[in-house]
Structure formats: C-alpha cells, structure tokens
Amino acid sequence: MMAEVARGYYTFAIWITRFAYLNILWILFAIAGLLFFGVMPATVAMFAIIRKWQRGEDEVRIFAAFWEIYRQEFWKANRIGMILFALGYLFSIQFQILGAQTALVYQMAQFSIVLAFALLAIFVVYLFPVYVHFELKTKECLKWPLIVAIVHPILTVFLLACIGLAGYFIFHAFPAVLFFFGGSLSAYFITWGVSKTFSKYEAAV
C-alpha cells in the first residue's frame, strides 16, 4: 500500500514538474521573440509537446523538442499571428469609431464587432490543436479551426466556460499558479477537448 502511494506521489511530482517546466519555457521563448514574434511559435511548440504527451510520448526531451518546433514553425506561426493581430487591430479601430456614434444603426454595427471578436477568440482556442495535429498550409490554418469550432458549438462553449471560470478562480485565489501552470494546463485541457473531434476530419483535411 505504501509503495503504491509513494509511486503515485512520484508520478504526480514528475508531471507537475513537466507542466511547470513547459510553462516556463513557453514564457521564456515568447520573451526571446520580443513577445510579438515569440508568442505564436512558443505557443505552437507548447501545444506540440502537449500533443506528444497525450499520444503516450511521456519521455520526450522537452527542451530539445520545444526548441526544434519553435525554430521550424517560427515564420509560419508568425505569419498567422500577424494576420490575427491585423484583424484584432482592425476590429478595435472599427469598434472605437462606431462607439463614438449615437445612432442606433451604429450601435447595432458595434455589436457585430463584438461578435467578430468572439469568433476571433474561439478561432484562437481551436487554432493550436489543429495546427499541431494536421499538416496544413497557412491558408488552411485560417479555415479549419473555425470550421471545427462552428461544427461543435457545445464543445466550444464547454471549453471557453471551463477556461474562463478556472482562470478567474485561480487568478483571484492563487495568482502565482498561473505563472507556473496557466499556459501548459490550459493547453493540455484544450488539446484534450479539441482532439476528440479530429477523427471526423482526418480524411477531409
């Protein structure tokens, strides 16, 4: 009995260390790319490591694999990131312009911008699991995550609700936890949920 408890504790400690290490790598490599150029490839690398873990590759050399993926996907990931940034910036400008108007039609148009922001957020949630699972060109990376999200609305709401509630609770109760586990645990949960849909798209993608 004691041996099983000790073995379980050891396994738990190993995985806690792995998640913390991966999260710190994600932060450091994002900073190494001056954030703007580092966030996207660092996030792709983090999700790729998570995918390996979920496929049973527990003993993967985390740093070596992370660096290799970061280096290989740097430009492709940043192309997508720049497109997303441009869309977000455009939506922000439009929202501010419409908000300065008082007519009802402009307020309704402003609401459409809010919906556009919501779709963009949903797209980002699905982007990285789809990116690391399928071998897609940049154009396809901008199409398939949104398709998967729209086809599975219940999963989308579930993922967003769980991430939002967990993030809110941890931020207010244990904010330091976010530094060590916020990214890696969120990536694990998102990958776990989104990967359940992949079998339906293997032939089409």
N, C-alpha and C positions, 0 to 999 in steps of 0.2 A: 504493500500500500504506500509506504513512504517513498519507495523507489519510483512509483508511478507519479506521485505528487512532485517529486524532485525533477523527473523527466518532463512533466508538464510545465513546471516553472521555468526550466531551462529553455524549452521550446518557445514559451511566451517571451522570455527575455531576449532570445535571439531575434524574434520577429519585431519586437519593439525597437531593438537596436537597428534593424534593417530599415524600418519605416522612418525612423529619426534620421538615419544617415542619408537615405534617399531624399528626404525633405530638405536637409541642409545642402546637399549637392544641387538640388533644384534652385534654391535661393542663391547660392554662390555663383552658379553658372549663369543665372539670369542677370546678376550684377556684373559678371565678367563681360557680358554683352551690352553693358551700359543700359540694362533694363529694356530699352526699346528694341534692341536687336538680340537680346538674350532670352526674353521670356518665352517666346514661341519655341525655339529649338530646345530649350531646357524643359519645357512642359511636354514636348513630344518625347524627349528622352525619358522623362519620368514615367509617362504612360506606357512606353515600350517596355521598361523594366517591370512595371506592374503586370503587363500582359504576360511576360515571361513567367513571373511568379504564379499567376493564375493558370498557366499551362503546365505547371509542375517543375519548372526550371528554378528550383529553390537555391541552388548553389552557384548561380550566375555571379560572376565577378562584377560587382555593382559599378565601381568607378570606371573600370575599363569599358564596360558595355555602355555606360552613360556617356562617356567622352566620345566613343565611336559613333553613337547615334547622333549626338549633339553636332559633331563635325559633319557627318554625312547629310543631315537634314537641315543644316543651318540656313542655306539660301532658299530652299523650297518652303520651309516653315516661315521664314521672314517674308516671303512674297505673299503668303496667305495673311500673315499678320498685318502687313501694310494695307492690304485690301480691307481687312476688318477695321483697322484704325481709320482709314479714309471714310468708310461707311459710318462708323460711330461719330466721327467729327462732323460729317455732313448732316447726320440726324440731329446732332446737338445744335448746329447753326440754324437748321430749319425750325427746331423746337423753340429756340430763343426768338426768332423772327416772328413766328406765329403767336408766341406768348405776349408779344408787345401789341398785338391787335385786340380789339374789343368785340368785333363782330362774331356772331355765333358760328358762322361758317369757318372762321379761322380757329376757333376753339375746338371744333369737330376735327379739323385737319390736324391740330396739335395732338389730339387723342390718337390719331392714326400714327403719329411719330412715336408715341409711347408703345403702341403695338409693334412697330418696327424694331424698337429697342428690345422688346420682349423676345421677338423672333431671333434677334441677333444673339441674345443671351442663351437661348435654347440651342441655337446653332453651335455656339462655343462649347456647350456641355457635351454635345454629341461629336464634335469635330475630332477630338484627340483619340478616343477609342476607335473611331472609324479610320482615322489617319494611320494608326499603327497596325491595324488589323489587315486592311486592304492595301494593295499596291495601286495607288491612284495618282493620276496627274493632277496638277494644280486646279484645273477647271473642274474635275470630278470631285475634288475635295471640297469645293464650294457648293456642290449639288447634293451629294449623298447624305451628309449629316442632317440636313434639313428635311430630306425625304424621309429618313428613318424616324426623325422626331415627330413629324406630322402623322405618319402612319401609326405611331404608337403613342397616342396622347396620354393614356393612363400612366404609362411608364414615365413619360416626360414630367407630368405633374408630380408623380411619386418622387422622382429624383430631385427635382427642384425644391419640393417641400422638405424632404429629409435633409438636404444640404443646407437649406436656409435655416431650418429650426436648429439643427446641430451647430451650425456656425454661430447663430445668435446666442445659444445657451453657453457654448464654450467661451465665446468672446467675453461674456459677462461674468462667467463663473471661474474659468481657468484660462485667461488670455495667453499665458505662456505656452500652453499646449499647442496653440496654432502655429507657433514658430517651429516646433519640432515635428508636428504631425498634420498640420492643416492641409497642406498640399497633397502629401502622399496618401493619407487615409481617404481624402475626397476622391483622388484619382482611382484608388482601389474600389471604392463603392461605385463610382460612375462606370468604370470598366466592367465590373461585375454585372451591373444592371443592363447596360447597353449591349454587351456581348451576347445576352440571351436572344437578341433579335438577329444576329449575324447569319444564322443558318438559312434564313429566308432570302438573303441577298447574295449568297456565295456565287450563284450562277449568273446573276444579273450584273454584278459589279465587275 
